[in-house]
Amino acid sequence: MNKWINNNNISKVLALAVSILLWSMVHLNDVTPTPTAKIDSRIIDNVKVQAFGLDEKKYILSAMDTDQVQLEVKGKKSDLLSMYSEDYKVRLDLSKAIVGTSTLPLSVDVPSGIEVVNVQPPTVTVNIEKRDTSSFPVSIVTSGEPAAGYQMGSITMEPATVSVTLPESDLKRVDKIQGSVSIDGEDATIKEKRVKLTALDKQGKEIEGAVIEPSTISVVVPITPPYKEVPIELHYSGQLPDGLVISKAQPSITTVKLYGSQDALAGIKSYNDVDVDLGQIKEAGTMVLPVDLTPPQGFEKIEPSSMEVEITTVSNSQRVIDDIPITISGAGSDVQAAIKSPASGTMSLKLSGAPGLLNSLTKDDIQLIASVGNLKPGTHQVNLQVVLPRYVSRVDQGNALTATIEIKDNAAATSTQPESKPEDNNKGTTDNSNKGTGGNSGSETDSTNVDETDNNGTAGDTTPPEGQEPQTDTGSP
């Protein structure tokens, strides 16, 4: 025992053990406490309400009393500070909403570790309306003016109608569907492939939320040189077979558009280059003849460039019309003109044409005109102008019709002429008005002493012989 005590190594070991024991006793209760996490709260304003679940093909959310709410949340301060307003979702489920007004609860989605304390307001009042669709025509408005000397034609669009979908209450407000095209300074046709459309009410205000299908359309705005629309006059060439006459000529169009300078347009009244070849007709009946149209000299373009004429021919017939009065035309106010021969002041004419036309004729449909405008006092043989309806001609038109006309100065006539009964207004009368027009509507004559004038609207043309018809017509006789 004494040996162990006297051993230095043993003493050292014991000293170390005692030291460890004392250190342990001192530090036994010296334990660092675990820190406690701090909980904080936060107010988030203006969080947008997100609606979902509505069948938008059938219904529309037309009103919602608020689309933003205030959130109060709590959580660790570090978590709260690391989140943005966009991380908080406030949702409105419309899947079970009914048409009309409803008050629905809101649901909130927050990030992990965050807890919702309060939502203000917790509910939202909404109004659901049924969608309705209707078709509307499209109107296009233009702005500006085309280049000098040019003008705008008729606008075309494709499609011309569109469908508009809106709540029933708003659909009733739609007045028109409109697009806009600028033509300012344009000198060529505008072809807009995408013109946006807008739904407008009667005050011209846009109706928000309108679903237009299609939302854009193709528009063509013709920009052309000046043009003038003039009537056509038919002219005939070639010969009909013997024994046939025209009873009806029906053109597919009655007017054409001529494009050219303002001076050229001012000088044209009608388009008379329509040449119908009667030589193509071989037998009685109805035949459609094509005719090419070309612009007259000095004009740029004609529209359309072709047409058709439906010609009906029948077998020729003849009829004599009696007691056709002779009218004196062109006598001045300083002279008196009277018919000396024929004494009756009337003539009979043998006419040729379609049976239906001849049967409907009366003497009032025919004019015999003696033009005396250039004649001096004395007795004169005057060739008569014969004004006939369309497609009617004289059988013996190769023989000129004449009348003997006596012209006297008013002074001489007053001093020598005995008092007599007034003559029949239709026999040997003096026409100081120089009318020279036929009794049936639409006829015209020239003012020269030609033998005959047909009622075809072209001054100076003579009625062709049997088998060839008048050269001008603007429709059925």
Secondary structure, DSSP 8 states (H G I E B T S, - for coil): -HHHHT-HHHHHHHHHHHHHHHHHHHHTT---------EEEEEEEEEEEEEE---TTTEEEEEES-SEEEEEEEEEHHHHHH--GGG-EEEEE-TT--SEEEEEE-EEE--TT-EEEEEESSEEEEEEEEEEEEEEEEEEEEES--STT-EE---EEESSEEEEEEEHHHHTT--EEEEEEE-TT--S-EEEEEEE-EEE-TTS-B-TT-EEESSEEEEEE-EES-EEEEEEEEEEES---TTEEEEEEEES-SEEEEEE-HHHHHT---EEEEEEEGGG--SSEEEEEEEE----TTEEEEESSEEEEEEEEEE-EEEEEEEEEEEEE---TTEEEEEEESTTSEEEEEEEE-HHHHHT--GGG-EEEEE-TT--SEEEEEEEEEEE-TTEEETTTTS--EEEEEEEEHHHHHHH--------TTSSEEETT-----SSTT----SS--S-EESSS-TT-----TT---S--SS--
